[in-house]
Amino acid sequence: MSTAAGSAMAYARPSGRATVLHIDSVTVALVLAISLLGLIMVTSASVSIASKESGQTFYYLERQLLLMLMGGAGALLVFCIPTRSLERLSFPLLLTALILLFAVLIPGLGHAVNGSRRWLRILTMNFQVSELARVLVLIYIASYAARREEELRGTFTGLAKPLGLLCCAGALLLVEPDFGAATVLFATGFGVLFLAGARLRYVIATTLFAAAGFGVLAMSSGYRMRRLKAFLDPWADPYNTGFQLTQSLIAIGRGQWFGVGLGESVQKLFYLPEAHTDFLFAVLAEELGLAGVLLTLALFIALVWRSFHIARLASDAGLKFQAYLASGFGLWVGIQAFINIGVNMGVLPTKGLTLPLMSYGRSSLIVSLAWVGLLLRVYHETMLEKRGSATVRQRSSVLGERQARAAARGRAETKDRDSDEEAAVAAKASAAPEQGELLEDDWEDEPT
């Protein structure tokens, strides 16, 4: 077993040499808690719409369970991939992300829903390519930060290069259009670069420039301006542009301290649009109240903290690329959860973003769980690296002690030899006069 932070299991390699599998039990427990809470809320929020659309009350429950299993399989697959392989393949993965973002814009390949062309049709399922592309782009950003650390910390050019890449990916997302995904991608990538050591004055200047750019983008689109006006005063048009937000606020207000009870929400009964996806948090607040809201926030905060803790462990072990991967996951979870909850509470303008690991969403849930597998892989490799370093230090210490003991024995043997030699010399010196006297006596006895 490993430390209290995680559990370890032994398995044998084909060569017969045993190794240790380190699983961070804290991360697994947090992800399971968030996912299971999301499964309960998706079931509660989708009963009415599932009965109307398919005639099956638990249609979305079954689909969510299937998606969780697919995401778990994806996490297991990603966990088996060494992060050094991802670092070597970071540029091909980046090209794959850009190709996917471009392919979805091609008529006939990209599938349009509600005026947005964000999906590729894969067999019988629509896959939102921005979910996967975001992870692939961030893998390259983490690789760049690890490879060009000195340039990133010392010059503005070192920061401008990856920001230019983020702008290109964000531009493709805006063409879909998907303003929310572009915002999350840029904020997460920028956060990784900041944690990697970009200079503060460059960060501040770039942040101001990016804020101005996003402001211009928001005002340059008619539907974005309508959302912005509805956000500023949703009650000015509560049955049109402000309908979704007003219904969400009503749901949150009805929850009070402990909610109206699980399954007892009224707003989910065709009042609140997208109750099981983008506005799942509002249903949760209505049914579980402030207690449920605080529990949900605590779970997300704990997961973000754990991700940064793993990143710190990786950094201390000298694994820079792995540290940036873990911090990227934490930033993504925190930023997207903050935006989704802020939209539900009327703090931020409406965005089409799901609540990570909780909302019903095919590609979102699968990719999110697969990314958890990458976080667990970082923890596993970090523990192996720390264990290997500790073993090397232990062996060096043992070798040093052996060498010290051997040197001490050598000095003792040398001292003993010197003592024996001195004793022999002294014995010879004391024996010499006696022999001289004997010779003199013998000479006196000889006849003349």
JOZIDA-V652864 format. One record per residue. N is the residue number from 1. PHI is phi in radians with two decimals (999 if undefined). BURIAL is + if it has 24 or more other C-alpha atoms within 12 Angstrom, else -. D_FIRST is the distance of its C-alpha to the first C-alpha in Angstrom with 2 decimals. Layout:
# JOZIDA-V652864
n=<N:N>
phi=<PHI:PHI>
burial=<BURIAL:BURIAL>
d_first=<D_FIRST:D_FIRST>
This chain:
# JOZIDA-V652864
n=<1:2:3:4:5:6:7:8:9:10:11:12:13:14:15:16:17:18:19:20:21:22:23:24:25:26:27:28:29:30:31:32:33:34:35:36:37:38:39:40:41:42:43:44:45:46:47:48:49:50:51:52:53:54:55:56:57:58:59:60:61:62:63:64:65:66:67:68:69:70:71:72:73:74:75:76:77:78:79:80:81:82:83:84:85:86:87:88:89:90:91:92:93:94:95:96:97:98:99:100:101:102:103:104:105:106:107:108:109:110:111:112:113:114:115:116:117:118:119:120:121:122:123:124:125:126:127:128:129:130:131:132:133:134:135:136:137:138:139:140:141:142:143:144:145:146:147:148:149:150:151:152:153:154:155:156:157:158:159:160:161:162:163:164:165:166:167:168:169:170:171:172:173:174:175:176:177:178:179:180:181:182:183:184:185:186:187:188:189:190:191:192:193:194:195:196:197:198:199:200:201:202:203:204:205:206:207:208:209:210:211:212:213:214:215:216:217:218:219:220:221:222:223:224:225:226:227:228:229:230:231:232:233:234:235:236:237:238:239:240:241:242:243:244:245:246:247:248:249:250:251:252:253:254:255:256:257:258:259:260:261:262:263:264:265:266:267:268:269:270:271:272:273:274:275:276:277:278:279:280:281:282:283:284:285:286:287:288:289:290:291:292:293:294:295:296:297:298:299:300:301:302:303:304:305:306:307:308:309:310:311:312:313:314:315:316:317:318:319:320:321:322:323:324:325:326:327:328:329:330:331:332:333:334:335:336:337:338:339:340:341:342:343:344:345:346:347:348:349:350:351:352:353:354:355:356:357:358:359:360:361:362:363:364:365:366:367:368:369:370:371:372:373:374:375:376:377:378:379:380:381:382:383:384:385:386:387:388:389:390:391:392:393:394:395:396:397:398:399:400:401:402:403:404:405:406:407:408:409:410:411:412:413:414:415:416:417:418:419:420:421:422:423:424:425:426:427:428:429:430:431:432:433:434:435:436:437:438:439:440:441:442:443:444:445:446:447:448>
phi=<999:-1.65:-1.24:-1.16:-1.23:-2.85:-1.93:-2.34:-2.28:-1.66:-2.52:-1.83:-1.42:-0.99:-1.31:1.61:-1.45:-1.48:-2.27:-2.13:-1.75:-1.73:-2.04:-1.38:-1.15:-1.16:-1.08:-1.05:-1.12:-1.14:-1.13:-1.10:-1.10:-1.14:-1.16:-1.22:-1.09:-1.11:-1.08:-1.11:-1.26:-1.09:-1.07:-1.14:-1.33:-1.87:-1.03:-1.18:-1.20:-1.17:-1.11:-1.29:-1.41:-2.11:1.38:-1.99:-1.07:-1.86:-1.08:-1.27:-1.08:-1.12:-1.17:-1.14:-1.08:-1.11:-1.15:-1.15:-1.15:-1.12:-1.15:-1.11:-1.13:-1.11:-1.11:-1.12:-1.13:-1.15:-1.07:-1.41:-1.64:-1.07:-1.17:-1.14:-1.16:-1.11:-1.16:-1.17:-1.71:-1.07:-1.23:-1.03:-1.15:-1.10:-1.06:-1.06:-1.09:-1.16:-1.12:-1.12:-1.15:-1.39:-1.13:-1.19:-1.50:-1.40:-1.03:1.74:-1.72:-1.34:-1.86:-1.66:-2.38:0.95:1.47:-1.98:-1.80:-2.12:-2.11:-1.88:-1.46:-2.05:0.99:-1.84:-2.17:-1.50:-1.96:-1.46:-1.20:-1.11:-1.13:-1.27:-1.05:-1.08:-1.14:-1.12:-1.13:-1.20:-1.08:-1.17:-1.05:-1.11:-1.13:-1.08:-1.10:-1.33:-1.38:-1.97:-1.07:-1.16:-1.13:-1.12:-1.43:-1.79:-2.30:-1.27:-1.07:-1.09:-1.52:-1.21:-1.05:-1.17:-1.16:-1.10:-1.10:-1.08:-1.14:-1.11:-1.12:-1.13:-1.11:-1.11:-1.20:-1.22:-1.21:-1.03:-1.69:-2.55:-1.15:-1.13:-1.11:-1.11:-1.12:-1.14:-1.08:-1.13:-1.13:-1.19:-1.08:-1.13:-1.12:-1.10:-1.12:-1.14:-1.15:-1.31:2.05:-1.06:-1.12:-1.10:-1.17:-1.19:-1.12:-1.10:-1.09:-1.20:-1.10:-1.10:-1.13:-1.15:-1.08:-1.12:-1.10:-1.17:-1.12:-1.10:-1.09:-1.13:-1.46:-1.51:-2.07:-1.12:-1.24:-1.22:-1.15:-1.12:-1.13:-1.15:-1.15:-1.14:-1.18:-1.20:-2.61:-1.15:-1.40:-1.23:-2.49:-1.22:-1.90:-2.36:-1.19:-1.70:-1.10:-1.08:-1.21:-1.12:-1.16:-1.14:-1.16:-1.11:-1.08:-1.13:-1.16:-1.22:-1.20:0.87:-1.37:-2.14:1.41:-1.53:1.95:-1.10:1.51:-1.74:-1.12:-1.68:-1.15:-1.29:-1.44:1.22:-1.54:-1.68:-1.16:0.96:-1.16:-1.69:-2.11:-1.18:-1.98:-1.14:-1.09:-1.14:-1.14:-1.06:-1.14:-1.22:-1.51:-1.91:1.23:-1.09:-1.07:-1.17:-1.10:-1.12:-1.11:-1.10:-1.08:-1.10:-1.13:-1.19:-1.10:-1.12:-1.17:-1.10:-1.06:-1.13:-1.09:-1.21:-1.13:-1.12:-1.06:-1.16:-1.06:-1.14:-1.13:-1.13:-1.46:1.47:-1.73:-1.16:-1.03:-1.12:-1.11:-1.23:-1.09:-1.12:-1.16:-1.09:-1.10:-1.07:-1.11:-1.08:-1.05:-1.13:-1.18:-1.21:-1.12:-1.09:-1.16:-1.09:-1.16:-1.10:-1.13:-1.08:-1.62:1.38:-1.44:-2.23:-1.09:-1.10:-2.29:-1.52:-2.05:-1.45:-1.47:-0.94:1.19:-2.12:-1.16:-1.27:-3.01:-1.10:-1.18:-1.09:-1.20:-1.11:-1.17:-1.08:-1.18:-1.10:-1.17:-1.07:-1.04:-1.17:-1.10:-1.14:-1.12:-1.06:-1.10:-1.04:-1.18:-1.14:-1.13:-1.11:-1.15:-1.18:-1.16:-1.12:-1.12:-1.14:-1.14:-1.09:-1.11:-1.14:-1.13:-1.10:-1.13:-1.11:-1.08:-1.11:-1.12:-1.10:-1.11:-1.14:-1.12:-1.10:-1.13:-1.13:-1.10:-1.09:-1.14:-1.13:-1.12:-1.08:-1.12:-1.13:-1.10:-1.10:-1.15:-1.10:-1.12:-1.11:-1.13:-1.13:-1.09:-1.12:-1.13:-1.10:-1.12:-1.28:-1.37:-1.14:-1.09:-1.07:-1.14:-1.17:-1.12:-1.09:-1.13:-1.19:-1.11:-1.07:-1.22:-1.23:-1.40:-1.20:-1.16:-1.60>
burial=<-:-:-:-:-:+:-:-:-:-:-:-:-:-:-:-:-:-:-:-:+:+:+:+:+:+:+:+:-:+:+:+:-:+:+:+:+:+:+:+:+:+:+:+:+:+:+:+:+:+:-:-:-:-:-:-:-:+:+:+:+:-:+:+:+:-:+:+:-:-:+:+:-:+:+:-:-:+:+:-:+:+:+:-:-:+:+:-:-:+:-:-:+:+:-:+:+:+:-:+:+:+:+:+:+:-:-:-:-:+:+:-:-:-:-:-:+:+:+:+:-:-:-:-:-:-:+:+:+:+:+:+:+:+:+:+:+:+:+:+:+:+:+:+:+:+:-:+:+:-:-:+:+:-:-:+:-:+:+:+:-:+:+:-:+:+:+:+:+:+:+:+:+:+:+:+:+:+:+:+:+:+:+:+:+:+:+:+:+:+:+:+:+:+:+:+:+:+:+:-:-:+:+:-:-:+:-:-:-:+:-:-:-:+:-:-:+:+:-:-:-:-:-:+:-:-:+:+:+:+:+:-:-:+:-:-:-:-:-:-:+:+:+:+:+:+:+:+:+:+:+:+:+:+:+:-:-:-:+:+:-:+:+:+:+:+:+:+:+:-:+:+:+:+:+:+:+:+:+:+:+:+:+:+:+:+:+:+:+:+:-:+:+:-:-:+:+:-:+:+:+:+:+:+:+:+:+:+:+:+:+:+:+:+:+:-:+:-:+:+:+:+:+:+:+:+:+:+:+:+:+:+:+:+:+:+:+:+:+:+:+:+:+:+:+:+:-:+:+:+:+:+:+:+:+:+:+:+:+:+:+:+:+:+:+:+:+:+:+:+:+:+:+:+:+:+:+:+:+:+:+:+:+:+:+:+:-:-:-:-:-:-:-:-:-:-:-:-:-:-:-:-:-:-:-:-:-:-:-:-:-:-:-:-:-:-:-:-:-:-:-:-:-:-:-:-:-:-:-:-:-:-:-:-:-:-:-:-:-:-:-:-:-:-:-:-:-:->
d_first=<0.00:3.79:6.85:8.81:10.50:8.23:5.52:4.64:6.60:8.65:12.37:15.49:18.16:21.82:22.30:19.92:17.62:13.92:12.08:8.83:9.39:8.48:9.97:11.39:11.50:14.37:16.49:16.07:17.07:19.98:21.26:21.23:23.04:25.61:26.19:26.66:28.95:30.82:31.16:32.73:35.06:36.07:37.00:39.01:40.70:41.65:43.12:46.68:46.67:44.92:47.61:50.33:49.14:47.82:48.79:45.17:43.76:40.09:40.72:38.57:35.77:35.63:35.84:33.11:30.74:31.67:31.15:27.67:26.80:28.43:26.58:23.21:24.30:25.36:22.04:20.34:23.13:22.90:19.15:20.01:22.62:21.84:23.16:25.30:27.19:27.89:29.13:31.44:32.73:33.15:36.95:37.35:35.11:37.42:40.43:38.99:38.58:42.17:43.52:41.95:43.39:46.74:46.78:46.37:49.65:51.62:53.70:52.82:49.22:48.16:48.34:49.95:49.15:51.11:52.64:49.43:48.55:44.75:43.64:43.66:44.37:41.71:42.72:43.14:40.99:41.86:39.24:39.49:39.09:38.67:35.13:33.98:36.35:34.94:31.45:33.02:35.23:32.43:30.48:33.65:34.04:30.56:31.47:34.80:33.40:31.10:33.96:36.81:35.22:38.15:40.76:39.14:39.09:42.49:44.86:45.83:46.02:42.31:41.79:44.73:43.60:40.46:42.34:45.07:42.62:41.35:45.00:45.72:42.88:43.90:47.52:46.63:44.81:47.86:50.13:48.35:48.57:45.11:45.45:42.24:40.02:41.90:41.33:37.57:37.28:39.41:37.74:34.20:35.27:37.26:34.35:32.15:35.05:35.52:31.90:32.35:35.11:38.41:41.13:41.82:45.53:44.96:42.45:44.97:47.83:45.94:44.76:48.37:49.57:46.98:47.83:51.49:50.84:48.94:51.75:54.35:52.45:52.24:55.98:57.02:56.01:57.90:55.05:52.86:55.74:56.16:52.49:52.88:55.99:54.36:51.45:53.90:55.94:54.63:57.21:60.05:59.55:57.30:58.34:57.94:55.94:54.35:53.69:49.96:49.19:51.48:49.93:46.45:47.66:49.28:46.06:44.08:46.90:47.06:43.44:44.19:41.55:39.82:41.36:43.77:41.11:38.91:41.27:44.31:44.76:48.34:47.94:45.92:49.01:50.46:51.05:48.03:47.75:44.36:42.82:39.80:39.17:40.28:41.22:38.41:37.63:41.18:40.78:37.51:39.36:42.25:40.32:37.55:39.49:38.35:35.33:34.07:34.95:33.00:29.92:30.20:30.75:27.76:25.45:26.93:26.86:23.18:22.47:24.75:23.17:19.65:21.20:22.86:19.77:18.06:21.43:21.50:18.16:19.57:22.87:21.53:19.87:23.34:22.74:25.88:26.36:22.88:23.41:26.71:25.35:22.88:25.71:28.07:26.04:25.97:29.68:30.58:28.92:30.50:33.90:34.37:33.26:35.59:38.46:38.10:37.95:40.76:42.89:42.43:43.50:46.40:45.02:45.02:47.32:46.37:44.03:42.82:39.10:36.56:33.94:30.69:28.44:30.88:34.40:35.70:35.94:35.43:34.70:33.32:30.56:29.64:29.53:27.67:24.79:24.84:24.64:21.48:20.04:21.26:19.61:16.17:17.08:17.94:14.62:12.90:15.56:15.43:11.85:12.91:16.08:14.78:12.52:15.69:17.89:16.01:16.26:19.89:20.60:19.19:21.29:24.22:24.00:23.97:26.80:28.68:28.47:29.73:32.51:33.46:33.69:35.71:37.97:38.49:39.36:41.70:43.40:43.80:45.29:47.58:48.71:49.43:51.42:53.37:54.12:55.34:57.51:58.99:59.72:61.40:63.51:64.53:65.49:67.59:69.25:70.20:71.49:73.80:76.54:76.88:77.54:80.08:81.94:82.05:83.59:86.13:87.17:87.61:89.84:92.05:92.66:93.88:97.79:99.68>
